[in-house]
Amino acid sequence: MEVPSENLPSNVIALVFDFDDTLVPDSTSKFLDLKGIPSKNFWKKDAKALVRSGCDPTLAFLKLFLDNIGPNKPLGLLTNKDLRKFGKTLDDHIYPGLPGLFDDLKRTVKRFRDVSIEFYIVSGGLQPIIEGTGLVRKHHFSAVYGCQLGEEPGTNTVKFIKRAISFTEKTRYLFEISKGILPSKARRNPYLVNEFPGTRIPFSNMIYVGDGLTDIPCFSLVGKRGGIPFGVFDSTKTRSAKRAFLKFLIPGRVKGMHTPRYGREDDLGIHLRSAVATICSQIKLARVKTQRAI
């Protein structure tokens, strides 16, 4: 992993995505419905009841998910391999303009000498599902961060929570990305992000794309530190559009709210391509100024 020279600005751009309802429709809900567990009841009734009792929303979701695993239960003897296999079925459901966006951005960056772009996913969804998608397997994401479930030795049946990513926990992984801490190193020392000095990718070189209230801490962190946060919403749902306006646009948490369409002629696709080109130009200009000063 390249580290910028001490005297020169970073030449690495990070484009970070949420996953569910940002790159694909909600994958957990789709999985639950497929297994005969009505997702509407799961989220609106059962998970909500646990949250009202004081449970963290992410832990409520994961507990309920685990409660449905086992013999004669809806999810059966579920394994992480099963979740990755389900992830493959999402390839036909990715939002329009993907994966072409990644190819276009790589070509844009190539026009600028010594500048590179990396793609990341930071999600409160299930990591095996995310990693099973062709979008991730084929398009070289530098890292994927999602909730993880541990397996029972021998049977490999999912039994316990290994990692839960809540809305504030998401910012931890933005700092790991910024500091250049590889997931393998973070696993060995979870506190490394608090100790590690230096910056590999400044937040001013970071773009974050998300869809919901869980993304607000990331929107705020990236925006306040000079990066570019974009929000997406479902224009077919009145509640989603209203929330986008009241919770994201009015408080100035994002640069804009768009439908999750990533093509060259789509609003979000245009803005993301423009944002990457702008950051590339800023890096080039900063390097020229620094070299002249030296």
GUZA-143531 format. One line per field, with one value per residue (C-alpha): x, y, z; residue number from 1. Coordinates in pm, 1 decimal. Layout:
% GUZA-143531
xx = [X / ...]
yy = [Y / ...]
zz = [Z / ...]
i = [NUM / ...]
//
This chain:
% GUZA-143531
xx = [0.0 / 157.6 / 214.4 / 250.7 / 582.1 / 619.9 / 641.9 / 378.5 / -3.7 / -170.8 / -239.5 / -500.3 / -877.1 / -1122.1 / -1480.1 / -1674.7 / -2023.2 / -2287.8 / -2436.5 / -2806.3 / -3032.7 / -2719.2 / -2573.4 / -2856.9 / -3204.4 / -3194.8 / -3023.5 / -3114.5 / -3484.9 / -3464.1 / -3294.4 / -3550.5 / -3843.3 / -3684.0 / -3667.3 / -4028.9 / -3965.8 / -4173.3 / -3916.3 / -4175.7 / -4264.6 / -3898.7 / -3799.3 / -4115.7 / -4244.6 / -3985.1 / -3667.9 / -3852.6 / -3975.3 / -3618.7 / -3500.5 / -3778.2 / -3656.2 / -3313.3 / -3131.0 / -2896.7 / -3066.8 / -2783.1 / -2766.7 / -3145.1 / -3130.4 / -2845.5 / -3006.9 / -3333.1 / -3141.3 / -2957.5 / -3282.2 / -3409.2 / -3111.3 / -3119.8 / -3295.6 / -3662.4 / -3620.3 / -3675.0 / -3304.6 / -3205.1 / -2840.8 / -2721.6 / -2352.4 / -2153.2 / -2103.7 / -2481.4 / -2489.2 / -2214.6 / -2405.8 / -2715.7 / -2503.0 / -2442.3 / -2814.5 / -2808.5 / -2609.3 / -2930.4 / -3052.1 / -2764.0 / -2866.7 / -2842.7 / -2503.7 / -2304.2 / -2043.0 / -1973.9 / -1915.2 / -1602.1 / -1454.4 / -1521.2 / -1363.4 / -1052.7 / -1016.7 / -1062.6 / -790.1 / -549.8 / -542.3 / -364.4 / -7.4 / 50.4 / -309.6 / -509.7 / -860.5 / -975.8 / -1326.3 / -1463.1 / -1789.5 / -1882.1 / -2217.9 / -2434.2 / -2543.3 / -2403.6 / -2051.3 / -2073.2 / -2373.7 / -2188.7 / -1872.2 / -2074.1 / -2193.3 / -2022.3 / -1998.5 / -1747.1 / -1582.2 / -1508.7 / -1436.2 / -1146.1 / -1283.8 / -989.4 / -1191.2 / -1544.4 / -1662.9 / -1991.0 / -2146.2 / -1988.5 / -2126.9 / -1911.7 / -1965.0 / -1985.9 / -1676.5 / -1754.9 / -2096.6 / -2004.8 / -2353.4 / -2371.6 / -2395.3 / -2270.6 / -2194.8 / -1833.5 / -1874.0 / -2164.4 / -2138.5 / -2368.6 / -2405.8 / -2127.0 / -1910.4 / -1905.5 / -1682.9 / -1418.8 / -1369.1 / -1346.9 / -1056.8 / -895.5 / -926.0 / -787.0 / -489.3 / -418.1 / -476.6 / -539.4 / -830.2 / -586.1 / -388.7 / -704.8 / -822.9 / -501.9 / -518.8 / -866.3 / -725.0 / -468.9 / -690.6 / -668.4 / -288.9 / -181.3 / -29.7 / -25.8 / -268.6 / -265.1 / -591.5 / -703.5 / -1078.0 / -1053.6 / -977.0 / -1276.8 / -1626.9 / -1899.7 / -2230.5 / -2510.3 / -2886.3 / -3008.8 / -3000.8 / -2723.6 / -2500.2 / -2534.6 / -2213.5 / -2019.0 / -2181.5 / -2084.5 / -1729.3 / -1644.1 / -1815.5 / -1662.4 / -1314.2 / -1329.6 / -1460.7 / -1778.9 / -2085.3 / -2367.7 / -2705.0 / -2936.8 / -3309.1 / -3595.1 / -3794.1 / -4089.2 / -4145.9 / -4288.1 / -4142.4 / -3792.3 / -3810.2 / -3939.2 / -3665.0 / -3401.5 / -3516.6 / -3564.7 / -3279.6 / -3007.3 / -3052.3 / -3184.7 / -2914.6 / -2649.3 / -2523.0 / -2479.5 / -2389.1 / -2701.3 / -2968.5 / -3014.2 / -3184.0 / -2936.3 / -2862.9 / -2496.8 / -2496.6 / -2315.5 / -2642.1 / -2785.0 / -2760.6 / -2566.0 / -2346.0 / -2261.7 / -2186.9 / -1963.0 / -1762.7 / -1729.6 / -1629.8 / -1349.8 / -1219.6 / -1226.9 / -1028.9 / -776.0 / -728.7 / -691.6 / -424.8 / -237.4 / -255.4 / -147.3 / 154.2 / 261.0 / 238.4 / 429.3 / 704.8 / 748.1 / 771.9 / 1039.9]
yy = [0.0 / 323.0 / 604.7 / 963.9 / 1141.3 / 1348.7 / 1667.8 / 1594.3 / 1578.4 / 1238.6 / 1115.0 / 854.5 / 907.9 / 694.2 / 642.8 / 484.5 / 338.0 / 215.7 / -102.5 / -166.6 / 80.4 / 252.5 / -4.4 / -262.0 / -281.2 / -395.0 / -734.1 / -852.6 / -791.5 / -979.3 / -1273.4 / -1282.1 / -1273.6 / -1552.8 / -1766.3 / -1705.2 / -1440.7 / -1131.4 / -852.0 / -586.7 / -759.1 / -831.1 / -462.3 / -275.4 / -501.8 / -738.7 / -531.1 / -214.8 / -380.5 / -470.7 / -117.1 / 24.1 / -203.2 / -37.4 / -260.2 / -104.3 / -122.4 / -318.2 / -566.9 / -602.9 / -697.3 / -944.3 / -1107.4 / -1161.1 / -1296.0 / -1548.4 / -1644.4 / -1774.0 / -2006.8 / -2372.8 / -2702.7 / -2655.4 / -2277.6 / -2057.1 / -2003.5 / -2361.8 / -2447.7 / -2131.7 / -2081.3 / -1784.1 / -1980.6 / -1982.4 / -1604.6 / -1555.8 / -1781.7 / -1567.2 / -1259.1 / -1391.7 / -1372.3 / -994.6 / -933.5 / -881.9 / -623.3 / -375.0 / -20.6 / 117.4 / 242.1 / -7.3 / -142.1 / 99.7 / 378.4 / 209.4 / 163.5 / 528.0 / 657.9 / 448.5 / 594.5 / 947.7 / 901.5 / 755.7 / 1092.4 / 1237.5 / 1137.0 / 935.6 / 961.2 / 650.9 / 570.0 / 301.8 / 173.2 / 70.7 / -44.8 / 38.4 / -114.5 / -222.1 / -518.1 / -870.8 / -882.8 / -1233.9 / -1128.1 / -817.8 / -1013.2 / -1268.7 / -1016.4 / -997.3 / -623.0 / -684.2 / -998.6 / -850.6 / -485.8 / -484.8 / -313.5 / -242.0 / -344.4 / -431.0 / -363.2 / -517.9 / -709.6 / -1051.1 / -1368.6 / -1642.8 / -2011.5 / -2317.6 / -2538.7 / -2856.4 / -2766.5 / -2412.4 / -2304.4 / -1934.5 / -1898.1 / -1564.2 / -1201.1 / -1130.8 / -771.3 / -528.9 / -204.1 / 66.8 / 417.0 / 566.3 / 255.9 / 329.1 / 630.4 / 406.1 / 239.8 / 573.9 / 656.9 / 318.9 / 392.2 / 742.4 / 617.2 / 328.5 / 54.1 / -275.5 / -488.7 / -770.0 / -539.9 / -401.8 / -756.5 / -828.1 / -497.1 / -336.0 / -35.7 / 43.9 / 310.4 / 511.3 / 489.5 / 497.8 / 830.1 / 982.0 / 1003.5 / 800.8 / 934.8 / 1272.3 / 1319.1 / 1593.4 / 1309.6 / 1106.6 / 1074.3 / 900.1 / 775.6 / 654.7 / 646.3 / 661.9 / 791.8 / 542.6 / 731.7 / 1071.6 / 1039.3 / 954.1 / 1237.8 / 1480.4 / 1352.5 / 1353.8 / 1686.8 / 1873.9 / 1755.2 / 1869.0 / 1558.8 / 1516.3 / 1335.7 / 1234.9 / 1099.1 / 869.8 / 812.5 / 616.8 / 868.5 / 626.9 / 645.2 / 968.7 / 898.3 / 847.8 / 1173.8 / 1367.7 / 1227.7 / 1314.3 / 1674.3 / 1721.6 / 1511.8 / 1551.4 / 1853.1 / 2116.0 / 2052.0 / 2059.4 / 1708.7 / 1618.8 / 1797.0 / 1661.7 / 1390.0 / 1170.3 / 851.8 / 560.0 / 565.0 / 572.6 / 603.4 / 873.8 / 1060.9 / 1019.1 / 1297.4 / 1094.0 / 939.1 / 1282.8 / 1427.8 / 1137.8 / 1151.4 / 1528.2 / 1500.9 / 1255.5 / 1470.1 / 1775.3 / 1600.0 / 1483.6 / 1844.8 / 1961.5 / 1699.0 / 1804.9 / 2172.5 / 2105.4 / 1906.3 / 2185.3 / 2440.1 / 2213.4 / 2139.7 / 2509.7 / 2581.7 / 2313.7]
zz = [0.0 / -116.9 / 130.2 / 6.8 / 35.8 / 349.3 / 142.6 / -122.6 / -89.7 / -109.8 / -461.3 / -360.3 / -384.4 / -185.2 / -303.0 / -15.9 / -48.8 / 185.9 / 36.2 / 98.7 / -83.6 / -214.6 / -455.2 / -443.4 / -286.5 / 77.6 / 67.4 / 417.5 / 356.8 / 28.9 / 202.0 / 484.8 / 242.4 / 39.4 / 353.8 / 447.9 / 714.9 / 629.2 / 628.9 / 710.4 / 1037.7 / 1108.3 / 1092.9 / 1184.7 / 1460.1 / 1607.4 / 1570.1 / 1668.9 / 1990.1 / 2086.7 / 2013.6 / 2232.2 / 2512.2 / 2490.6 / 2240.3 / 1985.4 / 1641.2 / 1482.7 / 1770.2 / 1761.9 / 1393.5 / 1443.3 / 1748.6 / 1562.5 / 1264.6 / 1484.1 / 1659.5 / 1324.9 / 1270.7 / 1372.5 / 1304.4 / 1215.3 / 1204.7 / 895.1 / 818.6 / 897.5 / 961.9 / 790.1 / 709.9 / 584.1 / 263.7 / 220.7 / 265.6 / 5.6 / -232.5 / -185.2 / -257.2 / -608.2 / -677.9 / -628.8 / -945.9 / -1145.3 / -894.0 / -880.1 / -954.2 / -1310.0 / -1425.4 / -1222.6 / -1274.1 / -1559.3 / -1309.0 / -1174.3 / -1519.7 / -1609.7 / -1288.1 / -1337.5 / -1687.7 / -1552.0 / -1292.5 / -1549.6 / -1723.6 / -1420.2 / -1350.5 / -1031.8 / -911.1 / -815.6 / -693.1 / -451.4 / -381.1 / -41.4 / 113.6 / 474.3 / 561.4 / 850.4 / 638.1 / 637.0 / 496.3 / 342.4 / 134.0 / 14.8 / -68.1 / -263.1 / -519.6 / -855.3 / -802.7 / -523.5 / -657.7 / -999.4 / -935.0 / -693.3 / -386.3 / -160.6 / 146.1 / 251.8 / 605.8 / 721.1 / 1009.1 / 1060.4 / 1216.2 / 1368.4 / 1295.9 / 1517.5 / 1471.2 / 1281.8 / 1143.6 / 1031.5 / 1135.7 / 1214.6 / 1594.2 / 1726.4 / 1642.0 / 1545.7 / 1436.2 / 1451.8 / 1257.3 / 1388.0 / 1244.7 / 1458.6 / 1418.1 / 1045.0 / 1107.6 / 1263.1 / 926.3 / 749.5 / 981.9 / 907.4 / 535.5 / 583.4 / 784.6 / 548.8 / 805.9 / 631.6 / 760.8 / 841.7 / 1072.6 / 1233.8 / 1309.9 / 1498.0 / 1684.8 / 1693.0 / 1880.5 / 1611.4 / 1456.5 / 1780.8 / 1793.1 / 1429.4 / 1320.8 / 975.8 / 686.0 / 368.4 / 223.8 / 363.3 / 400.5 / 138.0 / -108.2 / 6.7 / -138.6 / 60.9 / -82.9 / 143.6 / 173.2 / 530.0 / 883.6 / 964.8 / 721.2 / 889.0 / 1099.8 / 782.7 / 588.2 / 864.4 / 910.6 / 541.0 / 472.0 / 765.1 / 671.3 / 312.7 / 140.3 / -63.7 / 78.1 / -155.3 / -46.4 / -239.4 / -192.6 / -343.8 / -546.1 / -569.5 / -193.6 / -51.9 / 293.0 / 150.3 / -47.1 / 253.9 / 477.3 / 218.7 / 219.0 / 594.2 / 735.0 / 473.7 / 246.2 / 487.3 / 753.1 / 477.0 / 553.3 / 185.3 / -136.7 / -301.0 / -290.5 / -593.1 / -705.8 / -707.5 / -1078.9 / -1174.0 / -1552.7 / -1748.2 / -1810.7 / -1459.3 / -1200.7 / -945.9 / -1211.0 / -1350.1 / -1006.8 / -901.0 / -1222.7 / -1185.6 / -818.8 / -895.5 / -1181.5 / -952.8 / -679.2 / -939.9 / -1053.0 / -693.1 / -627.7 / -941.1 / -846.7 / -486.7 / -609.9 / -843.8 / -561.1 / -321.2 / -571.4 / -645.4 / -274.0 / -235.5]
i = [1 / 2 / 3 / 4 / 5 / 6 / 7 / 8 / 9 / 10 / 11 / 12 / 13 / 14 / 15 / 16 / 17 / 18 / 19 / 20 / 21 / 22 / 23 / 24 / 25 / 26 / 27 / 28 / 29 / 30 / 31 / 32 / 33 / 34 / 35 / 36 / 37 / 38 / 39 / 40 / 41 / 42 / 43 / 44 / 45 / 46 / 47 / 48 / 49 / 50 / 51 / 52 / 53 / 54 / 55 / 56 / 57 / 58 / 59 / 60 / 61 / 62 / 63 / 64 / 65 / 66 / 67 / 68 / 69 / 70 / 71 / 72 / 73 / 74 / 75 / 76 / 77 / 78 / 79 / 80 / 81 / 82 / 83 / 84 / 85 / 86 / 87 / 88 / 89 / 90 / 91 / 92 / 93 / 94 / 95 / 96 / 97 / 98 / 99 / 100 / 101 / 102 / 103 / 104 / 105 / 106 / 107 / 108 / 109 / 110 / 111 / 112 / 113 / 114 / 115 / 116 / 117 / 118 / 119 / 120 / 121 / 122 / 123 / 124 / 125 / 126 / 127 / 128 / 129 / 130 / 131 / 132 / 133 / 134 / 135 / 136 / 137 / 138 / 139 / 140 / 141 / 142 / 143 / 144 / 145 / 146 / 147 / 148 / 149 / 150 / 151 / 152 / 153 / 154 / 155 / 156 / 157 / 158 / 159 / 160 / 161 / 162 / 163 / 164 / 165 / 166 / 167 / 168 / 169 / 170 / 171 / 172 / 173 / 174 / 175 / 176 / 177 / 178 / 179 / 180 / 181 / 182 / 183 / 184 / 185 / 186 / 187 / 188 / 189 / 190 / 191 / 192 / 193 / 194 / 195 / 196 / 197 / 198 / 199 / 200 / 201 / 202 / 203 / 204 / 205 / 206 / 207 / 208 / 209 / 210 / 211 / 212 / 213 / 214 / 215 / 216 / 217 / 218 / 219 / 220 / 221 / 222 / 223 / 224 / 225 / 226 / 227 / 228 / 229 / 230 / 231 / 232 / 233 / 234 / 235 / 236 / 237 / 238 / 239 / 240 / 241 / 242 / 243 / 244 / 245 / 246 / 247 / 248 / 249 / 250 / 251 / 252 / 253 / 254 / 255 / 256 / 257 / 258 / 259 / 260 / 261 / 262 / 263 / 264 / 265 / 266 / 267 / 268 / 269 / 270 / 271 / 272 / 273 / 274 / 275 / 276 / 277 / 278 / 279 / 280 / 281 / 282 / 283 / 284 / 285 / 286 / 287 / 288 / 289 / 290 / 291 / 292 / 293 / 294]
//
